[in-house]
Each structure stands twice: as C-alpha cells, then as structure tokens.
Amino acid sequence: MSEEIKKCDNCNYQFPDWSVYYTVDEKSLCENCYKARVKKEENIRKKWREYKNDDFNCIICNASKYKEAKEKLLTEAEGWEIKKKRQLQEDLKKLNEIISDIGEMKCHIKQVGDVHNEYAPTGLGIISYSPDEICRNCGVTVKKNDYGDVRPIEHKKNCQISNQSQPSNQTKSNKSTTNSTTQERERESKTNYFPWILGSIAIITLIATLIWYFTRKKE
C-alpha cells in the first residue's frame, strides 16, 4: 500500500498500515465501502434485467448508448407508429432513472480487468413479409415494425391492382350496407307483432275468466 493513502475516500476511515484497500472509480475505498459500491452496481444491473430481460449487455457501460439510440428511434418514428413511440418513451424514462442511479460510477467489471460486451442494440430487427403483404404490380410492401404497429400497403400511382380493388371494395361495402338494412327491417317487423300477441293473450284470459265466473254463479 502507498504510504500517502491514509483513509477511505468515501467514509474517511483511517487505514491501518496493514489494511487492504480497494481502488474503484479512481477512489480508494475501505472493504465496507467497496462492498456497498459493488452491491449498488449489482442492483442497477438487476433493475435493468427485470425491465428488459437483458443479460447480454452491460447497462453500466451502455446506458448512454442505449439512451442515444432510443432517442434517435423516437425522433425518426412516423405518425402511424403509435406502439413504437409509447414503448420508446417508457424505455427512455427507465433509462433516465438508471443513468441517475449510475451517476459518476464506472463499470466495476472493466476496472478489475474482466471483459464483457459493450454493444448497445438500437431496437431495430429484421422484418420479413409474407406474399400477401407485397403488391405484385408495384412492388410496395406493408409497413410494419418490431413493436406491433402495422400500416397497410400504400400503392404507387396508377397501380392497376390498387385501382381494381377500389370498385370491389365499394361493392362489398354496398352489400354490407344492404344486409344491415334488411336485418334491421326484419327486427322491426318482429318487434311490431309482440304487442299484438300480448294483447290477444290478455283478451283470451279475460274472456275465460268471465265465463268461469258466470258459470260458477249459476251453479
């Protein structure tokens, strides 16, 4: 131990000549402060794993990279990407909390000489399309992302398939409207008979009661 180091930079504990101290974040720490420092880092990693289920990347090293990538994705998000925007906003909120917890802390794993991955993914994945998601005429695909947002095909101008589908869609719409109107009329006609049926039952019951009453009176 160097003779000039006399106390812990965190708690000012006076090091005895025989004491072992630890150097972390360019500070000399006693054993208790060192254990507390390592525990704090473990809790931050645990907090991130519970939120993102990410055991592969070091959040201590990559928090700022994650934040930068998420902010870029949020800026580039289009209007139809509602779920994507919502998830990115939640991610940034959690990242800001973790960055605040990290403060000036540096990765302990690197400081003790161990190696780990420092790659921070951007959240962009490979997107595949099925045949019905590609227009055979103009080659335009359905727009979708990894967050569950889907935007229908936007055909190019003068696309024959797009123009052909419009009358077909209009016909389907007209048929649907006609069917709805017919069903509504049938329901109304059925409903109109109901009061007549109730009235008939009431009249029959009244007549039967009167007949029974007068017959009994004569006896």
TIDOTI-216653 format. One record per residue: residue number from 1; x, y, z of N, C-alpha, C, CB in turn. Coordinates in Angstrom, 2 decimals, decimal comma. Glycine has a CB too. Example, Ala and Ser with C-alpha at 12.3 -4.5 7.8 and 13.67 -1.06 7.14 Angstrom:
REM TIDOTI-216653
num  n.xx  n.yy  n.zz  ca.xx  ca.yy  ca.zz  c.xx  c.yy  c.zz  cb.xx  cb.yy  cb.zz
1  13,19  -5,69  7,80  12,30  -4,50  7,80  13,20  -3,30  7,80  11,31  -4,47  9,05
2  12,85  -2,25  7,08  13,67  -1,06  7,14  12,90  0,03  7,87  14,08  -0,60  5,72
***
This chain:
REM TIDOTI-216653
num  n.xx  n.yy  n.zz  ca.xx  ca.yy  ca.zz  c.xx  c.yy  c.zz  cb.xx  cb.yy  cb.zz
1  0,85  -1,20  0,00  0,00  0,00  0,00  0,89  1,25  0,00  -0,96  0,00  1,23
2  0,53  2,26  -0,78  1,29  3,50  -0,81  1,18  4,21  0,53  0,78  4,42  -1,95
3  2,26  4,84  0,91  2,27  5,50  2,21  1,38  6,72  2,24  3,68  5,89  2,60
4  1,16  7,39  1,03  0,36  8,61  1,03  -1,13  8,34  1,20  0,58  9,36  -0,26
5  -1,61  7,11  0,97  -3,03  6,79  1,15  -3,26  6,44  2,61  -3,48  5,62  0,21
6  -4,00  7,29  3,29  -4,20  7,11  4,72  -5,64  6,81  5,10  -3,74  8,33  5,44
7  -6,62  7,17  4,23  -8,02  6,98  4,61  -8,90  6,70  3,40  -8,53  8,20  5,35
8  -10,10  6,17  3,69  -11,08  5,86  2,65  -11,64  7,16  2,08  -12,23  4,98  3,21
9  -11,69  7,26  0,76  -12,21  8,47  0,11  -13,71  8,63  0,28  -11,86  8,46  -1,36
10  -14,38  7,59  0,75  -15,83  7,66  0,90  -16,26  7,96  2,34  -16,46  6,35  0,44
11  -15,70  7,23  3,29  -16,13  7,38  4,69  -15,04  7,95  5,59  -16,58  6,05  5,23
12  -13,87  8,26  5,01  -12,75  8,81  5,76  -12,19  7,85  6,81  -13,16  10,08  6,43
13  -12,45  6,58  6,63  -11,89  5,58  7,55  -10,37  5,60  7,45  -12,44  4,15  7,23
14  -9,72  5,67  8,61  -8,26  5,72  8,65  -7,69  4,32  8,44  -7,76  6,31  10,00
15  -6,91  4,15  7,37  -6,34  2,84  7,09  -5,17  2,54  8,02  -5,89  2,75  5,62
16  -5,21  1,39  8,71  -4,00  0,95  9,43  -2,92  0,57  8,42  -4,32  -0,26  10,38
17  -1,72  0,48  8,87  -0,62  0,15  7,96  -0,81  -1,21  7,30  0,70  0,17  8,71
18  -1,50  -2,12  8,00  -1,66  -3,48  7,47  -2,95  -3,66  6,66  -1,63  -4,47  8,61
19  -3,79  -2,59  6,60  -5,11  -2,72  5,99  -5,03  -2,87  4,47  -5,98  -1,51  6,36
20  -6,02  -3,58  3,92  -6,16  -3,73  2,47  -7,22  -2,74  2,00  -6,53  -5,20  2,07
21  -6,94  -1,96  0,97  -7,92  -1,04  0,42  -8,17  -1,38  -1,05  -7,45  0,44  0,57
22  -9,26  -0,84  -1,59  -9,67  -1,15  -2,96  -9,75  0,14  -3,77  -11,04  -1,91  -2,98
23  -9,31  0,08  -5,00  -9,37  1,24  -5,89  -10,49  1,04  -6,90  -8,00  1,47  -6,61
24  -11,52  1,86  -6,79  -12,68  1,80  -7,69  -13,08  3,23  -8,04  -13,87  1,02  -7,03
25  -13,41  3,46  -9,31  -13,81  4,80  -9,77  -12,75  5,84  -9,40  -15,17  5,20  -9,17
26  -11,48  5,42  -9,45  -10,35  6,29  -9,12  -10,41  6,77  -7,66  -10,32  7,49  -10,06
27  -11,02  5,96  -6,82  -11,09  6,26  -5,39  -10,53  5,09  -4,60  -12,54  6,58  -4,96
28  -10,00  5,38  -3,44  -9,52  4,34  -2,53  -10,60  4,09  -1,49  -8,17  4,74  -1,85
29  -11,11  2,86  -1,44  -12,22  2,53  -0,56  -11,82  1,46  0,45  -13,42  2,07  -1,37
30  -12,42  1,57  1,63  -12,26  0,51  2,61  -13,12  -0,68  2,19  -12,64  1,00  4,04
31  -12,99  -1,78  2,90  -13,70  -3,00  2,50  -15,21  -2,82  2,53  -13,31  -4,16  3,41
32  -15,74  -2,17  3,56  -17,19  -1,97  3,68  -17,73  -1,08  2,56  -17,53  -1,36  5,05
33  -17,04  0,00  2,27  -17,48  0,91  1,20  -17,36  0,24  -0,17  -16,66  2,21  1,23
34  -16,34  -0,58  -0,33  -16,17  -1,31  -1,58  -17,32  -2,28  -1,81  -14,83  -2,07  -1,58
35  -17,70  -3,03  -0,78  -18,81  -3,98  -0,90  -20,12  -3,25  -1,20  -18,95  -4,81  0,40
36  -20,32  -2,10  -0,55  -21,54  -1,31  -0,80  -21,56  -0,79  -2,24  -21,63  -0,12  0,18
37  -20,38  -0,39  -2,73  -20,28  0,10  -4,11  -20,60  -1,01  -5,12  -18,86  0,66  -4,38
38  -20,06  -2,20  -4,92  -20,33  -3,34  -5,81  -21,80  -3,74  -5,73  -19,43  -4,54  -5,44
39  -22,37  -3,70  -4,53  -23,79  -4,05  -4,35  -24,69  -3,07  -5,10  -24,15  -4,06  -2,84
40  -24,34  -1,80  -5,07  -25,12  -0,79  -5,79  -25,11  -1,08  -7,28  -24,57  0,63  -5,51
41  -23,96  -1,45  -7,81  -23,86  -1,77  -9,23  -24,68  -3,00  -9,57  -22,39  -1,99  -9,63
42  -24,66  -4,01  -8,71  -25,45  -5,22  -8,94  -26,94  -4,91  -8,94  -25,13  -6,28  -7,85
43  -27,37  -4,01  -8,07  -28,79  -3,64  -8,00  -29,23  -2,91  -9,28  -29,06  -2,74  -6,78
44  -28,34  -2,09  -9,83  -28,66  -1,39  -11,08  -28,80  -2,39  -12,23  -27,57  -0,34  -11,41
45  -27,89  -3,35  -12,29  -27,97  -4,38  -13,33  -29,26  -5,20  -13,17  -26,74  -5,31  -13,26
46  -29,60  -5,53  -11,94  -30,81  -6,30  -11,67  -32,06  -5,51  -12,10  -30,90  -6,67  -10,17
47  -32,06  -4,22  -11,80  -33,18  -3,35  -12,17  -33,39  -3,35  -13,69  -32,94  -1,92  -11,66
48  -32,29  -3,31  -14,44  -32,38  -3,31  -15,90  -32,82  -4,67  -16,43  -31,04  -2,91  -16,52
49  -32,29  -5,74  -15,84  -32,67  -7,09  -16,28  -34,16  -7,34  -16,08  -31,86  -8,16  -15,53
50  -34,69  -6,90  -14,94  -36,11  -7,10  -14,65  -36,98  -6,32  -15,63  -36,43  -6,67  -13,21
51  -36,49  -5,18  -16,10  -37,27  -4,36  -17,03  -37,14  -4,86  -18,47  -36,82  -2,91  -16,95
52  -35,93  -5,23  -18,89  -35,69  -5,53  -20,30  -35,27  -6,97  -20,55  -34,64  -4,62  -20,84
53  -35,06  -7,76  -19,50  -34,62  -9,15  -19,65  -33,35  -9,23  -20,51  -35,74  -10,02  -20,27
54  -32,40  -8,35  -20,21  -31,17  -8,25  -20,99  -29,98  -8,62  -20,12  -30,99  -6,82  -21,57
55  -29,47  -9,85  -20,29  -28,29  -10,30  -19,55  -27,02  -10,20  -20,39  -28,49  -11,75  -19,09
56  -27,16  -9,78  -21,64  -26,04  -9,83  -22,57  -25,22  -8,54  -22,56  -26,54  -10,10  -23,97
57  -25,89  -7,41  -22,41  -25,20  -6,12  -22,49  -25,05  -5,49  -21,11  -25,96  -5,18  -23,41
58  -23,94  -4,80  -20,92  -23,66  -4,14  -19,64  -24,36  -2,79  -19,60  -22,13  -3,97  -19,42
59  -25,34  -2,64  -18,74  -26,09  -1,39  -18,67  -25,25  -0,27  -18,09  -27,36  -1,58  -17,83
60  -24,26  -0,60  -17,25  -23,39  0,43  -16,69  -22,58  1,09  -17,80  -22,45  -0,17  -15,61
61  -22,04  0,27  -18,70  -21,25  0,79  -19,83  -22,13  1,41  -20,91  -20,41  -0,32  -20,44
62  -23,32  0,87  -21,10  -24,11  1,18  -22,30  -25,33  2,06  -22,07  -24,56  -0,07  -22,92
63  -25,56  2,52  -20,86  -26,78  3,30  -20,58  -26,88  4,52  -21,50  -26,80  3,75  -19,12
64  -25,79  5,25  -21,65  -25,80  6,45  -22,50  -26,00  6,08  -23,97  -24,50  7,24  -22,33
65  -25,39  4,95  -24,39  -25,56  4,49  -25,78  -27,01  4,07  -26,03  -24,61  3,31  -26,08
66  -27,58  3,36  -25,05  -28,99  2,97  -25,16  -29,86  4,21  -25,31  -29,43  2,16  -23,91
67  -29,63  5,19  -24,45  -30,46  6,40  -24,46  -30,35  7,12  -25,80  -30,06  7,35  -23,32
68  -29,12  7,26  -26,31  -28,91  7,93  -27,59  -29,63  7,21  -28,72  -27,41  8,03  -27,90
69  -29,55  5,86  -28,71  -30,21  5,07  -29,76  -31,72  5,18  -29,67  -29,78  3,59  -29,66
70  -32,26  5,12  -28,44  -33,71  5,22  -28,26  -34,23  6,59  -28,67  -34,09  4,93  -26,80
71  -33,50  7,64  -28,32  -33,91  9,00  -28,70  -33,91  9,16  -30,22  -32,98  10,04  -28,06
72  -32,93  8,56  -30,88  -32,87  8,63  -32,35  -34,07  7,90  -32,97  -31,55  8,01  -32,88
73  -34,39  6,72  -32,44  -35,54  5,97  -32,94  -36,84  6,74  -32,73  -35,63  4,61  -32,25
74  -36,97  7,39  -31,57  -38,19  8,15  -31,28  -38,33  9,33  -32,22  -38,18  8,63  -29,82
75  -37,21  9,99  -32,52  -37,23  11,13  -33,44  -37,62  10,70  -34,85  -35,86  11,82  -33,47
76  -37,15  9,51  -35,26  -37,40  9,03  -36,62  -38,74  8,31  -36,77  -36,29  8,10  -37,05
77  -39,44  8,05  -35,66  -40,71  7,32  -35,72  -41,74  8,10  -36,53  -41,24  7,04  -34,29
78  -42,51  7,39  -37,34  -43,54  8,01  -38,16  -44,86  8,09  -37,38  -43,75  7,23  -39,47
79  -45,79  8,84  -37,93  -47,05  9,09  -37,22  -47,85  7,85  -36,90  -47,88  10,00  -38,02
80  -47,79  6,81  -37,75  -48,58  5,60  -37,55  -47,95  4,65  -36,53  -48,77  4,87  -38,87
81  -46,72  4,92  -36,11  -46,01  4,02  -35,19  -46,33  4,36  -33,73  -44,49  4,10  -35,43
82  -47,58  4,16  -33,35  -48,06  4,53  -32,02  -47,44  3,66  -30,93  -49,59  4,43  -31,96
83  -47,49  2,34  -31,11  -46,94  1,43  -30,10  -45,44  1,62  -29,94  -47,24  -0,03  -30,48
84  -44,77  1,87  -31,05  -43,32  2,09  -31,01  -42,99  3,33  -30,17  -42,75  2,24  -32,43
85  -43,70  4,42  -30,41  -43,45  5,64  -29,66  -43,70  5,44  -28,17  -44,33  6,78  -30,19
86  -44,80  4,75  -27,85  -45,15  4,52  -26,45  -44,06  3,71  -25,74  -46,50  3,79  -26,34
87  -43,58  2,65  -26,41  -42,55  1,80  -25,80  -41,22  2,54  -25,64  -42,34  0,53  -26,63
88  -40,85  3,32  -26,65  -39,60  4,08  -26,58  -39,65  5,11  -25,47  -39,32  4,77  -27,92
89  -40,79  5,74  -25,26  -40,93  6,70  -24,18  -40,79  6,03  -22,82  -42,28  7,41  -24,27
90  -41,34  4,83  -22,68  -41,19  4,07  -21,43  -39,73  3,68  -21,22  -42,08  2,82  -21,45
91  -39,06  3,25  -22,30  -37,64  2,88  -22,21  -36,79  4,06  -21,78  -37,15  2,33  -23,56
92  -37,05  5,22  -22,35  -36,26  6,41  -22,01  -36,49  6,84  -20,57  -36,61  7,56  -22,96
93  -37,71  6,69  -20,10  -38,00  7,02  -18,70  -37,19  6,12  -17,77  -39,51  6,87  -18,41
94  -37,17  4,81  -18,06  -36,40  3,87  -17,24  -34,90  4,14  -17,36  -36,72  2,42  -17,65
95  -34,43  4,45  -18,55  -33,01  4,74  -18,75  -32,57  5,98  -17,99  -32,71  4,91  -20,23
96  -33,41  7,00  -17,97  -33,07  8,21  -17,22  -32,96  7,92  -15,73  -34,13  9,30  -17,46
97  -33,83  7,04  -15,22  -33,74  6,64  -13,81  -32,42  5,93  -13,54  -34,93  5,74  -13,43
98  -32,05  5,02  -14,44  -30,82  4,23  -14,25  -29,58  5,11  -14,39  -30,77  3,08  -15,27
99  -29,59  6,03  -15,36  -28,46  6,94  -15,53  -28,29  7,81  -14,29  -28,66  7,83  -16,77
100  -29,41  8,21  -13,69  -29,34  8,97  -12,44  -28,74  8,13  -11,32  -30,75  9,46  -12,03
101  -29,11  6,84  -11,27  -28,55  5,93  -10,25  -27,06  5,71  -10,46  -29,29  4,58  -10,27
102  -26,64  5,62  -11,71  -25,23  5,37  -12,02  -24,36  6,55  -11,62  -25,05  5,06  -13,51
103  -24,85  7,76  -11,94  -24,08  8,95  -11,60  -22,70  8,91  -12,25  -23,94  9,08  -10,09
104  -21,65  9,06  -11,44  -20,27  9,03  -11,93  -19,66  7,63  -11,83  -19,42  10,02  -11,16
105  -20,47  6,65  -11,51  -19,97  5,28  -11,36  -19,47  4,74  -12,70  -21,08  4,37  -10,80
106  -18,35  4,02  -12,63  -17,80  3,34  -13,81  -17,94  1,83  -13,61  -16,31  3,74  -14,04
107  -17,95  1,12  -14,72  -18,17  -0,32  -14,67  -17,08  -1,03  -13,86  -18,22  -0,90  -16,08
108  -17,50  -1,70  -12,80  -16,55  -2,41  -11,93  -15,91  -3,59  -12,65  -17,25  -2,89  -10,66
109  -16,67  -4,24  -13,54  -16,16  -5,41  -14,27  -14,92  -5,04  -15,09  -17,25  -6,01  -15,19
110  -14,98  -3,90  -15,76  -13,84  -3,46  -16,56  -12,67  -3,03  -15,67  -14,24  -2,31  -17,48
111  -13,00  -2,44  -14,54  -11,94  -1,93  -13,66  -11,11  -3,05  -13,04  -12,55  -1,08  -12,57
112  -11,72  -4,22  -12,86  -10,96  -5,34  -12,29  -10,31  -6,18  -13,39  -11,87  -6,22  -11,43
113  -10,47  -5,75  -14,66  -9,77  -6,41  -15,75  -10,56  -7,44  -16,51  -8,57  -7,04  -15,23
114  -11,83  -7,67  -16,14  -12,65  -8,63  -16,88  -13,17  -7,99  -18,17  -13,83  -9,12  -16,01
115  -13,59  -8,84  -19,11  -14,04  -8,36  -20,41  -15,52  -8,70  -20,59  -13,20  -9,00  -21,56
116  -16,27  -7,79  -21,16  -17,67  -8,05  -21,48  -18,07  -7,24  -22,70  -18,60  -7,73  -20,29
117  -19,23  -7,53  -23,23  -19,70  -6,87  -24,44  -20,18  -5,46  -24,14  -20,82  -7,68  -25,09
118  -19,86  -4,53  -25,03  -20,30  -3,14  -24,84  -21,21  -2,69  -25,98  -19,09  -2,22  -24,75
119  -21,77  -3,64  -26,71  -22,65  -3,30  -27,83  -24,05  -2,99  -27,34  -22,69  -4,45  -28,87
120  -24,56  -1,84  -27,71  -25,92  -1,46  -27,32  -26,82  -1,55  -28,54  -25,95  -0,04  -26,71
121  -27,77  -2,49  -28,59  -28,66  -2,62  -29,75  -29,58  -1,41  -29,88  -29,49  -3,90  -29,65
122  -29,98  -1,12  -31,10  -30,83  0,04  -31,35  -32,31  -0,29  -31,27  -30,52  0,63  -32,69
123  -32,65  -1,57  -31,24  -34,06  -1,96  -31,21  -34,62  -2,26  -32,58  -34,88  -0,87  -30,58
124  -33,79  -2,13  -33,63  -34,24  -2,44  -34,98  -33,93  -3,90  -35,30  -33,57  -1,51  -36,02
125  -34,90  -4,64  -35,77  -34,69  -6,04  -36,10  -34,98  -6,30  -37,56  -35,57  -6,94  -35,24
126  -34,85  -7,55  -37,96  -35,14  -7,93  -39,34  -36,65  -8,09  -39,51  -34,40  -9,25  -39,71
127  -37,20  -7,46  -40,53  -38,64  -7,53  -40,79  -38,86  -8,34  -42,07  -39,26  -6,10  -40,92
128  -39,65  -9,38  -41,99  -39,95  -10,21  -43,16  -41,40  -10,00  -43,58  -39,68  -11,71  -42,86
129  -41,68  -10,24  -44,85  -43,01  -10,03  -45,39  -43,53  -11,31  -46,02  -43,00  -8,89  -46,43
130  -44,82  -11,58  -45,82  -45,46  -12,71  -46,47  -45,96  -12,24  -47,85  -46,64  -13,27  -45,60
131  -46,27  -13,18  -48,77  -46,66  -12,79  -50,14  -47,84  -11,82  -50,20  -47,01  -14,03  -50,92
132  -48,80  -11,96  -49,26  -49,97  -11,08  -49,33  -49,67  -9,68  -48,79  -51,12  -11,69  -48,55
133  -48,43  -9,44  -48,36  -48,05  -8,12  -47,88  -47,23  -7,34  -48,90  -47,26  -8,25  -46,59
134  -47,15  -7,88  -50,12  -46,40  -7,23  -51,19  -47,30  -7,10  -52,42  -45,11  -8,03  -51,53
135  -47,43  -5,90  -52,96  -48,23  -5,69  -54,18  -47,49  -6,27  -55,37  -48,53  -4,17  -54,40
136  -48,12  -7,19  -56,08  -47,48  -7,85  -57,22  -47,26  -6,89  -58,39  -48,33  -9,04  -57,69
137  -48,00  -5,80  -58,41  -47,92  -4,88  -59,55  -46,85  -3,80  -59,35  -49,27  -4,24  -59,79
138  -46,90  -3,13  -58,19  -45,96  -2,01  -57,99  -44,85  -2,34  -57,00  -46,72  -0,80  -57,50
139  -44,91  -3,52  -56,37  -43,82  -3,96  -55,51  -43,76  -3,32  -54,14  -42,56  -3,72  -56,18
140  -44,76  -2,52  -53,78  -44,77  -1,86  -52,48  -45,16  -2,86  -51,39  -45,74  -0,65  -52,48
141  -44,53  -2,75  -50,22  -44,81  -3,68  -49,12  -45,59  -3,00  -48,01  -43,50  -4,24  -48,56
142  -46,18  -3,84  -47,17  -46,83  -3,34  -45,96  -45,77  -2,75  -45,05  -47,63  -4,47  -45,24
143  -46,07  -1,64  -44,41  -45,14  -1,07  -43,44  -45,46  -1,63  -42,06  -45,21  0,48  -43,44
144  -44,43  -2,15  -41,38  -44,63  -2,62  -40,01  -43,31  -2,55  -39,26  -45,21  -4,06  -39,99
145  -43,38  -2,58  -37,93  -42,15  -2,52  -37,14  -42,14  -3,62  -36,08  -42,02  -1,14  -36,47
146  -41,07  -3,65  -35,30  -40,91  -4,70  -34,29  -41,78  -4,48  -33,06  -39,47  -4,79  -33,87
147  -42,50  -3,38  -33,01  -43,29  -3,04  -31,83  -44,76  -3,39  -31,98  -43,15  -1,57  -31,52
148  -45,15  -3,91  -33,16  -46,53  -4,33  -33,37  -47,37  -3,37  -34,19  -47,19  -4,53  -32,07
149  -46,78  -2,25  -34,62  -47,51  -1,31  -35,48  -47,52  -1,82  -36,92  -46,88  0,11  -35,42
150  -48,67  -1,69  -37,60  -48,79  -2,13  -38,99  -49,51  -1,05  -39,79  -49,55  -3,50  -39,09
151  -48,96  -0,70  -40,94  -49,60  0,26  -41,84  -49,85  -0,42  -43,18  -48,72  1,54  -42,02
152  -51,07  -0,39  -43,70  -51,39  -1,08  -44,96  -50,54  -0,58  -46,12  -52,87  -0,89  -45,29
153  -50,58  -1,36  -47,21  -49,82  -1,00  -48,41  -50,26  0,36  -48,95  -49,99  -2,09  -49,51
154  -49,29  1,20  -49,27  -49,56  2,46  -49,96  -49,09  2,29  -51,40  -48,84  3,68  -49,24
155  -50,02  1,96  -52,29  -49,68  1,67  -53,68  -49,13  2,90  -54,40  -50,91  1,13  -54,43
156  -48,30  2,64  -55,39  -47,80  3,73  -56,23  -48,93  4,23  -57,13  -46,59  3,26  -57,07
157  -48,77  5,42  -57,65  -49,78  5,99  -58,54  -49,95  5,11  -59,78  -49,40  7,43  -58,95
158  -51,18  5,03  -60,26  -51,52  4,25  -61,45  -51,29  2,75  -61,27  -50,72  4,74  -62,64
159  -51,31  2,29  -60,03  -51,17  0,85  -59,78  -52,47  0,17  -60,18  -50,81  0,55  -58,28
160  -52,42  -0,79  -61,12  -53,62  -1,44  -61,63  -54,34  -2,23  -60,54  -53,27  -2,38  -62,79
161  -53,59  -2,94  -59,73  -54,21  -3,75  -58,67  -54,94  -2,86  -57,68  -53,15  -4,60  -57,93
162  -54,34  -1,71  -57,37  -54,98  -0,78  -56,44  -56,27  -0,24  -57,02  -54,03  0,38  -56,10
163  -56,25  0,12  -58,34  -57,44  0,66  -58,99  -58,54  -0,39  -59,12  -57,09  1,21  -60,36
164  -58,13  -1,66  -59,35  -59,11  -2,73  -59,48  -59,77  -3,06  -58,16  -58,46  -3,97  -60,06
165  -59,03  -2,89  -57,08  -59,56  -3,27  -55,78  -60,56  -2,27  -55,25  -58,43  -3,43  -54,78
166  -60,50  -1,02  -55,75  -61,40  0,00  -55,24  -62,86  -0,30  -55,55  -61,03  1,34  -55,81
167  -63,26  -0,63  -56,85  -64,66  -0,98  -57,11  -65,10  -2,20  -56,32  -64,87  -1,23  -58,59
168  -64,18  -3,18  -56,20  -64,51  -4,39  -55,45  -64,83  -4,06  -54,00  -63,37  -5,40  -55,52
169  -64,00  -3,19  -53,42  -64,23  -2,79  -52,03  -65,53  -2,03  -51,89  -63,06  -1,94  -51,53
170  -65,85  -1,20  -52,93  -67,09  -0,43  -52,88  -68,29  -1,36  -52,94  -67,15  0,58  -54,02
171  -68,20  -2,42  -53,79  -69,29  -3,40  -53,89  -69,51  -4,11  -52,57  -68,99  -4,43  -55,00
172  -68,40  -4,52  -51,93  -68,51  -5,19  -50,63  -69,17  -4,27  -49,61  -67,13  -5,62  -50,13
173  -68,81  -2,98  -49,68  -69,38  -2,03  -48,74  -70,88  -1,87  -48,96  -68,69  -0,67  -48,87
174  -71,29  -1,81  -50,25  -72,71  -1,67  -50,57  -73,50  -2,89  -50,11  -72,90  -1,45  -52,06
175  -72,93  -4,10  -50,34  -73,60  -5,33  -49,91  -73,76  -5,36  -48,40  -72,81  -6,55  -50,37
176  -72,73  -4,93  -47,71  -72,78  -4,92  -46,25  -73,86  -3,98  -45,75  -71,42  -4,51  -45,67
177  -73,96  -2,79  -46,41  -74,99  -1,81  -46,02  -76,38  -2,36  -46,27  -74,80  -0,49  -46,78
178  -76,59  -3,02  -47,44  -77,89  -3,60  -47,79  -78,29  -4,68  -46,79  -77,87  -4,18  -49,20
179  -77,36  -5,56  -46,46  -77,64  -6,63  -45,49  -78,01  -6,07  -44,13  -76,43  -7,55  -45,36
180  -77,32  -5,03  -43,72  -77,62  -4,42  -42,42  -79,01  -3,82  -42,40  -76,58  -3,34  -42,08
181  -79,40  -3,15  -43,52  -80,73  -2,54  -43,60  -81,81  -3,60  -43,57  -80,86  -1,70  -44,88
182  -81,63  -4,70  -44,31  -82,61  -5,80  -44,34  -82,78  -6,41  -42,96  -82,18  -6,88  -45,33
183  -81,68  -6,67  -42,28  -81,75  -7,25  -40,94  -82,46  -6,33  -39,97  -80,34  -7,57  -40,42
184  -82,23  -5,03  -40,11  -82,87  -4,07  -39,22  -84,38  -4,06  -39,44  -82,29  -2,65  -39,44
185  -84,80  -4,13  -40,70  -86,24  -4,14  -41,00  -86,89  -5,41  -40,46  -86,48  -4,05  -42,52
186  -86,19  -6,54  -40,58  -86,74  -7,80  -40,05  -86,91  -7,72  -38,54  -85,82  -8,97  -40,42
187  -85,93  -7,11  -37,87  -86,04  -6,97  -36,41  -87,21  -6,08  -36,03  -84,74  -6,41  -35,83
188  -87,40  -4,99  -36,82  -88,51  -4,07  -36,52  -89,86  -4,75  -36,72  -88,41  -2,83  -37,40
189  -89,98  -5,55  -37,82  -91,26  -6,22  -38,10  -91,58  -7,25  -37,02  -91,22  -6,89  -39,48
190  -90,54  -7,96  -36,56  -90,76  -8,94  -35,49  -91,17  -8,26  -34,20  -89,51  -9,78  -35,27
191  -90,58  -7,13  -33,95  -90,88  -6,41  -32,71  -92,31  -5,87  -32,73  -89,89  -5,27  -32,51
192  -92,83  -5,45  -33,91  -94,17  -4,89  -34,01  -95,26  -5,91  -33,70  -94,38  -4,31  -35,39
193  -95,04  -7,20  -33,93  -96,03  -8,23  -33,63  -96,14  -8,52  -32,14  -95,68  -9,51  -34,37
194  -95,15  -8,20  -31,41  -95,10  -8,58  -30,00  -96,26  -7,97  -29,18  -93,77  -8,16  -29,40
195  -96,57  -6,67  -29,32  -97,70  -6,11  -28,55  -99,04  -6,76  -28,90  -97,80  -4,60  -28,79
196  -99,21  -7,11  -30,20  -100,47  -7,76  -30,61  -100,61  -9,12  -29,95  -100,54  -7,91  -32,14
197  -99,53  -9,85  -29,89  -99,59  -11,17  -29,25  -99,94  -11,05  -27,78  -98,24  -11,90  -29,41
198  -99,32  -10,10  -27,10  -99,62  -9,89  -25,67  -101,08  -9,48  -25,46  -98,68  -8,83  -25,08
199  -101,56  -8,60  -26,36  -102,95  -8,15  -26,23  -103,94  -9,29  -26,44  -103,23  -7,05  -27,23
200  -103,67  -10,15  -27,41  -104,55  -11,29  -27,68  -104,60  -12,23  -26,49  -104,07  -12,06  -28,92
201  -103,45  -12,49  -25,90  -103,40  -13,38  -24,73  -104,21  -12,78  -23,58  -101,95  -13,62  -24,28
202  -104,09  -11,47  -23,40  -104,82  -10,81  -22,31  -106,33  -10,90  -22,52  -104,39  -9,33  -22,20
203  -106,78  -10,69  -23,77  -108,23  -10,74  -24,06  -108,77  -12,15  -23,84  -108,50  -10,30  -25,51
204  -108,03  -13,16  -24,34  -108,47  -14,55  -24,16  -108,56  -14,90  -22,68  -107,50  -15,52  -24,87
205  -107,58  -14,45  -21,92  -107,58  -14,72  -20,47  -108,78  -14,07  -19,79  -106,27  -14,22  -19,82
206  -109,11  -12,84  -20,20  -110,24  -12,12  -19,62  -111,55  -12,82  -19,93  -110,28  -10,68  -20,13
207  -111,73  -13,24  -21,19  -112,97  -13,93  -21,59  -113,12  -15,23  -20,82  -112,97  -14,21  -23,10
208  -112,03  -15,99  -20,70  -112,08  -17,26  -19,98  -112,45  -17,04  -18,52  -110,75  -17,99  -20,08
209  -111,93  -15,98  -17,95  -112,23  -15,67  -16,53  -113,71  -15,32  -16,35  -111,35  -14,50  -16,04
210  -114,26  -14,53  -17,26  -115,67  -14,14  -17,17  -116,58  -15,35  -17,33  -116,00  -13,09  -18,24
211  -116,26  -16,22  -18,30  -117,08  -17,43  -18,50  -117,08  -18,29  -17,25  -116,56  -18,26  -19,70
212  -115,89  -18,46  -16,68  -115,79  -19,28  -15,45  -116,58  -18,66  -14,31  -114,32  -19,44  -15,04
213  -116,52  -17,33  -14,21  -117,20  -16,63  -13,12  -118,72  -16,79  -13,22  -116,82  -15,14  -13,12
214  -119,28  -16,51  -14,42  -120,74  -16,59  -14,57  -121,23  -18,03  -14,49  -121,17  -15,97  -15,90
215  -120,45  -18,96  -15,01  -120,84  -20,38  -14,91  -120,91  -20,81  -13,46  -119,85  -21,27  -15,68
216  -119,96  -20,40  -12,69  -119,92  -20,75  -11,26  -121,08  -20,10  -10,52  -118,58  -20,33  -10,64
217  -121,44  -18,87  -10,92  -122,51  -18,13  -10,24  -123,87  -18,82  -10,46  -122,57  -16,67  -10,75
218  -124,10  -19,34  -11,68  -125,35  -20,03  -11,97  -125,48  -21,30  -11,16  -125,46  -20,34  -13,45
219  -124,36  -21,99  -10,98  -124,40  -23,24  -10,20  -124,70  -22,94  -8,74  -123,06  -23,99  -10,33
***
